[in-house]
Amino acid sequence: MKLRRVYVRGVGAITPLGATWPLSVAALAEGKSAIKPVTHFDVCNFPCTVAAAIPERFTQFSDRRLALAHAAAHEAWDAAGVSSNPEKTGIFLGAESGRASLRTVFALAQAAGGGSTFNHQQFGINARPLASWIDASLASPAAVTSALAREFDVAGPAETISLACASGAAAIAEGARAIRLGLCDVAICGGVGADVDPLMLAGFGQVGALSARGISCPFDVYRDGFVVGEGAAIAILASEQGSATVEVAGEGRTLDGHHLTAPDPEGKGAIRSMQAALQAANIQAVDYIQAHGTSTPLNDAVEAMAIRNVFGKHLDRMHISSIKGALGHWIAGAGAIGFLCAIEAVTKGLVLPTANLLHPDPACGLPLVTGKAIQKEVETALINSFAFGGANCSLVVKRCA
Amino acid sequence: MNQSRRPVFVSGAAAVSAFGFEWRGIGAALKEGRVSFSHSSQLADSHPSILASEVPAIPVSIDAANAKAQKLMSRAAHLATIAVQQALADAHWEDNREEIGFYAGVGASGGSMVELTEMLRASIVEHQFSLARFGSAGLAACNPLFAFQLMNNFTLCHGAILAGVSGPNSAFYSRGNGTVAALFEASHAIAEGDCERALAGGADSAVHAVTWAELKREGYARNGFVPGEGAALLALSASADNALAIVEHCAFGNSLTSDRNDLDKLLMNIDITEIHSVIIAPWGTPARQTLRALTETHFPQASVLNINEFLGDALAATPALAWVTALDLLQTEEINKCLILNAGIDGGIGAVLLGKTSRHANIMEHGQ
């Protein structure tokens, strides 16, 4: 069976630095960072008080994830200029659960008595009348996929990948596989993260994953944690090349099988993930890596070690950066925005910098892009996306021959 | 990527359900009409007298998760860890687990009500929920890793970590079809040579105070929906050695926008006249009615079992529980094939055909 090639026909993104991908790229190329103090809710006493948030509230949408994904998907679809039989069009999105609003949290607390004890029986009775305005389906990870499938008349495969920080990249991997196998001709792929909310900041803050300094500076010697960001990034993949100049050449997916919150200290899962993607693409090295680079002490050290292990002497001609210095960590959307950065490098030779990287950690030992973007010929690029829980996904893209 | 396509065999399985921790015997139990429902112990505080299908107390001897690890797990994740261990043991896969893939349909993980209670209780000031109080005392009152109970992929990751499974993987959010997508992807990973072995299945629980409140609100309780829980996995392999069955067909369609993906399309490449045993795994009453109608028109002579009538609705776990039931029937009944149909509230429909290993056709279609 001859597998088909997978072309990247169009991309779209809404980020804290721009309502479209071109606007975002312009700011990213300048080395700007979107990370600011959180002002739309009270972060008093929170372990981390900054984020990379999109200021618009999107009141016309009941679900913030959908608002973001909707914007990115339409931009990508318009850019792609594809047409496809609905039954041969698929959608593959990385998304985690939506978040209950504070109003919901408060209402639930009140339903349980609202006092100093949580009355289970009272909760069972009082939770029911909340039905009129608490819509659980909005919190479903599948809600975004379902809504976009209706909007774009998708009647082919529809999948929601909930793989934490690797969701977006894994969704692109799933879409690419579906096109290779002929299951669909066009795939709407990507991820969305809308986690600048109290529960997420609290949750990640409690485990010590967030930056106490309030700075996302991947691979910096002073890095001390990640900063939550939000946005959506979508790519339209297709079996027909059209005007595309870049293709998805390989994917690798592994599990660390090591620890819930810490990567395998030897980076074995990350190494196997990158190697699998390179092997699938039938190449040994790439020109550029968009690293997972979260700005946590552990991730960046292990990822750097894994990259050195995989690429060795090839690193001399490579460049590496992480977008999380500028846009924070989008969780389920992280791999997808990383994918767009790699596409930008291959199609336009624009290698985006790692914002806030002022003191590269010599222990990481990587050829990092700092300051502003650089121009270089990029034939091939690799994207890393590593998740809490130990799921790893690497993608390889290359210029069409 | 290896471009040759290989048959995919079932080398072992696991089921964690109200019937216990063994997949063998589930088919016979259903055939006998054994029902697992009893008054829920997990919902007793918030919803007294609710009938549910609950997994019995987990014996320490089969529980790979110690007390500390369990505090980081949702109920679904805990059940999944047991299923992973059981499936690996059943397939005798002791070695080279690094290469074993793992694909799972997962639900929205429900955190411990005890933790949630403590967090909310500490966040209330003068009968009002206080965000500032939440940021300090509320957070301090609960397990620091509580957030990880809520991450959907941890249903997959806990089991992988405890068993050392670390091959290709994905976690699919499932209202039924995500679990079929897991089997589909695992089968293709093997068929295309991405891995030699993989686990595929699902784990979930509807027996959770918040989940049940939502299901009740949405009207499921009025329509005979019995909350269930469980985990089930198939151990898939490229090797026919000691195989229990073969995955003859795995397909799922997305009917979100129309009814274009009907059952005929999903079954397009198989001879349905050979199918005399069907198990249905619906998500809620409308899906049950749909699947009942489809089986009556397509398989009027077939024996049809509705797994929900015996094991309740275990959400993302239900299709996988149906697969292992089919696997058991293939071992014990005079049938060559068993078709498992699922349908979910999204309008998705899935079809999996398991056959005895003497049959080598291996057809996998997706969507159509």
Chai-1 contact restraints between the chains, C-beta under 6 A:
chainA,res_idxA,chainB,res_idxB,connection_type,confidence,min_distance_angstrom,max_distance_angstrom,comment,restraint_id
A,M1,B,Q3,contact,1.0,0.0,6.0,A-B,restraint_1
A,M1,B,R5,contact,1.0,0.0,6.0,A-B,restraint_2
A,L3,B,Q3,contact,1.0,0.0,6.0,A-B,restraint_3
A,D42,B,L131,contact,1.0,0.0,6.0,A-B,restraint_4
A,D42,B,A132,contact,1.0,0.0,6.0,A-B,restraint_5
A,C44,B,A132,contact,1.0,0.0,6.0,A-B,restraint_6
A,N45,B,A132,contact,1.0,0.0,6.0,A-B,restraint_7
A,N45,B,G135,contact,1.0,0.0,6.0,A-B,restraint_8
A,N45,B,S136,contact,1.0,0.0,6.0,A-B,restraint_9
A,F46,B,G135,contact,1.0,0.0,6.0,A-B,restraint_10
A,E87,B,R260,contact,1.0,0.0,6.0,A-B,restraint_11
A,S97,B,A108,contact,1.0,0.0,6.0,A-B,restraint_12
A,F106,B,F129,contact,1.0,0.0,6.0,A-B,restraint_13
A,A109,B,L120,contact,1.0,0.0,6.0,A-B,restraint_14
A,A109,B,I124,contact,1.0,0.0,6.0,A-B,restraint_15
A,A109,B,F129,contact,1.0,0.0,6.0,A-B,restraint_16
A,G114,B,H127,contact,1.0,0.0,6.0,A-B,restraint_17
A,F118,B,T117,contact,1.0,0.0,6.0,A-B,restraint_18
A,F118,B,L120,contact,1.0,0.0,6.0,A-B,restraint_19
A,F118,B,R121,contact,1.0,0.0,6.0,A-B,restraint_20
A,H120,B,D45,contact,1.0,0.0,6.0,A-B,restraint_21
A,H120,B,S46,contact,1.0,0.0,6.0,A-B,restraint_22
A,F123,B,S46,contact,1.0,0.0,6.0,A-B,restraint_23
A,G124,B,S46,contact,1.0,0.0,6.0,A-B,restraint_24
A,G124,B,H47,contact,1.0,0.0,6.0,A-B,restraint_25
A,A127,B,A213,contact,1.0,0.0,6.0,A-B,restraint_26
A,R128,B,R217,contact,1.0,0.0,6.0,A-B,restraint_27
A,A131,B,R217,contact,1.0,0.0,6.0,A-B,restraint_28
A,A136,B,E214,contact,1.0,0.0,6.0,A-B,restraint_29
A,P141,B,Y173,contact,1.0,0.0,6.0,A-B,restraint_30
A,A142,B,Y173,contact,1.0,0.0,6.0,A-B,restraint_31
A,S146,B,L256,contact,1.0,0.0,6.0,A-B,restraint_32
A,S146,B,D346,contact,1.0,0.0,6.0,A-B,restraint_33
A,A149,B,L256,contact,1.0,0.0,6.0,A-B,restraint_34
A,R150,B,L256,contact,1.0,0.0,6.0,A-B,restraint_35
A,R150,B,T257,contact,1.0,0.0,6.0,A-B,restraint_36
A,D153,B,T257,contact,1.0,0.0,6.0,A-B,restraint_37
A,A155,B,T257,contact,1.0,0.0,6.0,A-B,restraint_38
A,A155,B,R260,contact,1.0,0.0,6.0,A-B,restraint_39
A,G156,B,G367,contact,1.0,0.0,6.0,A-B,restraint_40
A,P157,B,H366,contact,1.0,0.0,6.0,A-B,restraint_41
A,P157,B,G367,contact,1.0,0.0,6.0,A-B,restraint_42
A,A158,B,N254,contact,1.0,0.0,6.0,A-B,restraint_43
A,E159,B,A181,contact,1.0,0.0,6.0,A-B,restraint_44
A,T160,B,Y173,contact,1.0,0.0,6.0,A-B,restraint_45
A,I161,B,S170,contact,1.0,0.0,6.0,A-B,restraint_46
A,S162,B,N152,contact,1.0,0.0,6.0,A-B,restraint_47
A,S162,B,N153,contact,1.0,0.0,6.0,A-B,restraint_48
A,S162,B,A171,contact,1.0,0.0,6.0,A-B,restraint_49
A,S162,B,Y173,contact,1.0,0.0,6.0,A-B,restraint_50
A,L163,B,N153,contact,1.0,0.0,6.0,A-B,restraint_51
A,L163,B,A171,contact,1.0,0.0,6.0,A-B,restraint_52
A,A164,B,M151,contact,1.0,0.0,6.0,A-B,restraint_53
A,A164,B,N153,contact,1.0,0.0,6.0,A-B,restraint_54
A,A170,B,S170,contact,1.0,0.0,6.0,A-B,restraint_55
A,L183,B,H366,contact,1.0,0.0,6.0,A-B,restraint_56
A,L183,B,G367,contact,1.0,0.0,6.0,A-B,restraint_57
A,A202,B,L139,contact,1.0,0.0,6.0,A-B,restraint_58
A,G203,B,A147,contact,1.0,0.0,6.0,A-B,restraint_59
A,Q206,B,L139,contact,1.0,0.0,6.0,A-B,restraint_60
A,Q206,B,P144,contact,1.0,0.0,6.0,A-B,restraint_61
A,V207,B,P144,contact,1.0,0.0,6.0,A-B,restraint_62
A,V207,B,L145,contact,1.0,0.0,6.0,A-B,restraint_63
A,R253,B,P168,contact,1.0,0.0,6.0,A-B,restraint_64
A,R253,B,N169,contact,1.0,0.0,6.0,A-B,restraint_65
A,T254,B,S166,contact,1.0,0.0,6.0,A-B,restraint_66
A,L255,B,A160,contact,1.0,0.0,6.0,A-B,restraint_67
A,L255,B,S166,contact,1.0,0.0,6.0,A-B,restraint_68
A,L255,B,N169,contact,1.0,0.0,6.0,A-B,restraint_69
A,G257,B,A160,contact,1.0,0.0,6.0,A-B,restraint_70
A,G257,B,I161,contact,1.0,0.0,6.0,A-B,restraint_71
A,G257,B,G164,contact,1.0,0.0,6.0,A-B,restraint_72
A,G257,B,V165,contact,1.0,0.0,6.0,A-B,restraint_73
A,G257,B,S166,contact,1.0,0.0,6.0,A-B,restraint_74
A,G269,B,S166,contact,1.0,0.0,6.0,A-B,restraint_75
A,A280,B,M1,contact,1.0,0.0,6.0,A-B,restraint_76
A,G389,B,N153,contact,1.0,0.0,6.0,A-B,restraint_77
A,G389,B,F154,contact,1.0,0.0,6.0,A-B,restraint_78
A,G389,B,C157,contact,1.0,0.0,6.0,A-B,restraint_79
A,G390,B,C157,contact,1.0,0.0,6.0,A-B,restraint_80
A,A391,B,N169,contact,1.0,0.0,6.0,A-B,restraint_81
